[in-house]
Amino acid sequence: MSDLTEIRWHGRGGQGAKTAALLLADAAFKTGCYVQGFPEYGPERMGAPITAYNRISKKEIRVHSNIYEPDYVVVVDSGLLDVVNVTEGLKDTGAIVVNTHKSPEFIRSKIPGYKGKVYTIDARRISKACLGKYFPNTPMLAAIVKVSGVMDKETFFNEMQNSFNHKFSSKPEVIEGNMNALKMAYEEVQQEA
């Protein structure tokens, strides 16, 4: 991980992009990193486009603003590719991770001009297989951790197990499904050939 990693999340209200950004910040904080995880608020409603952000660093973070030139972008809803300029400011040295069953090569055709890496993950299929419902944020969280390298795999899984144990203490039946979704997504991220 470099001194500072900046991630911008694009999703729709109700898909869990904000929650995923906060979970990532919490997990990274527990590994000794300095973190920020925050949404950009506006007139959000269920289904409306939303943005959330992460900053993760080994050093103290002194900037407190939105992220305009992220290292990574996570697109929780691929329909936003036609609505929002998700690659705006995205560094060519970084990457974009899109929730879709389509190939990274197809996604590349939807974001002309972007020269960085393109990854895809079918978060819908994974969440339905592991959780029985469509909760894309859990698979997307694993995908961005793998792509960005902000923490190693075992540390990430351990921190998320602890987080889920706490978060879902009153409904432990969902812990195993969420952990399975993380593990499956981590292994199934597709990179452009």
N, C-alpha and C positions, 0 to 999 in steps of 0.2 A: 504494500500500500504506500502511496506517495504521502507527502506531508499533509495534504488535504484532498479528500475525495468529495465531490459534489454530485448529488443525484437529484434529478427532477422527475416526479411522478405525474402522469396524466391519466385520469380516469373519469368516471362519472359518479355522481353522488350515489352512495349506497353500495359501491363495489369494493370499498375497503382500502383505497389508495392511501388515505390519511392514516388509517390504522396500521397499514404495512410500514409506512414511513416511521411511525412512532415505535413500532415493534423493532425495526432495524436500529433506530437510535438507542433504544433500551438495551438491546443485545450488545451493540458495540460499546456502550458505556460500561457495561459489566466486564468487558475485556480490558478496561483501562483507557479507552479512547475518550477524547473530547468529542461531544456530539451536539447536533441540532437536528430536530425533526419537527416540522411544522407545516400546516396547510396554509394556502392562500385563501382567505375568506372573501366571499362576495355574496351575491344573492343565490347561493347554491340551493338546489332542491334535488330530490331523487331523480337521477337520470341526467342532470345538468353536468357539463364538463367542470372538473375541479383539478386543482394542481396542489401537490404537496412536495416537500423538499427534505433532503438530508445533507448535512455536512458531517464528515467523520474525519478526525485528525488525531495524530499522536501528540500534537502540540495544541496549546490553547487557541481557540477560535475567537477572533476579535471582530469579525464582520457579522453584522446582524441585518441582513436584507434578503430579499428573494434571490434566487440563483439564476443568473442571466447567461452564464457560459458553463453549463454542467459538463462533467466528465461522462456522465451516463444519463440516459433517459429511459424510463420504464413506461410503457403504454399498456395500461390495464384493459382498455377497450379499443380494439383495432379500428372501429368505426370512427374514432377521433382523427385518424390519419387524413380523412377527407374534410374535417371540420377545423382542426387546430394545427398550426405549424409546429409540430412536436419536435422538430430538429432545430428550431430557432436557437442559435447560440451554441448548439451542441458541438463540442470539440471534435475535430476529425481524428484525434488520437483516442477518442473514447468509443462508446458503443450505444446502440439503442436495442432494447429488449421489448418485443411486442407479443402480446397474448393473441395467438392465432393458430389455427390448424394449418395455415398456408406456409409455404417455404420462406426462408430468409430471402431467397432470390426474388420471390414475388413481392415481398415487402420492400425490397430495394427499389423496385419499379414504382412504388407509391411515394418514395421520398427522393425525387431527383435532386441531384446536386450534393447530397450528403455523401462524404467519402469515407466515413468511419465504418466500424464493424456493425453488422446487423445480426441479431439473434432472435429466434422465435421460441415460444413455448406454448403448448396447447393447455392453458390453465383451466379451460372449461372441462375438457375431458378428464384431466387429473383430479380436479375438485369433485366432479360428479362421481368418479370411481372411488375416491378416498373418503369423501364427506357426504355423498348422497345428494348434495345440492351444489349450486353454482356459487362458490366463494372464491373468486380469482386471486384475491390478495395473498393467500398463503403460498400458492405455487409461484406467483410473481416475486415474492420476497426471496424464496430460495434461488430463483433464476438470477436476480440481480446480485445476490451475494456471490454466486458462482462466477458470473461474468466480471464483476468488479474486483473480486479478490479482497474485499474489505476485511474479511476474517477467514480463517481456514475452516474447512468443512466440519470437522469434529467439534471445534469450539462453537460454531454456529448451531449445530444440532443440540449440543448440551445446553447452550443458553436458551434456545427456543423451548426445549423440554421443560426447563425451569420456569420460563415465562408462562407456558401453557398450563403447567401444574398450578401456578398461582391464579392465572386468569380464569381458568375453567375448574376451579376447585369444587364448585357446586354442581358441575356436570362433567365428571371425569370421562364419560363415554366419548366425548369429542376430542380428547387429547390424542389418542392413538390415530384417529383419522387425520388430524392436522399434521402430526409428525410424519405419517405416511405420505401425505401430499407434499410436504417439504422434501422428503427424500426422493420421491419419484420425480419431482420437478427438477431437482438438482442434477439428476442423471439424464434427464430428457431434453435439456436445453439444446437447441439446434443452432449451429453457427453456419453462416454463409460459406459455401465451398470456395 
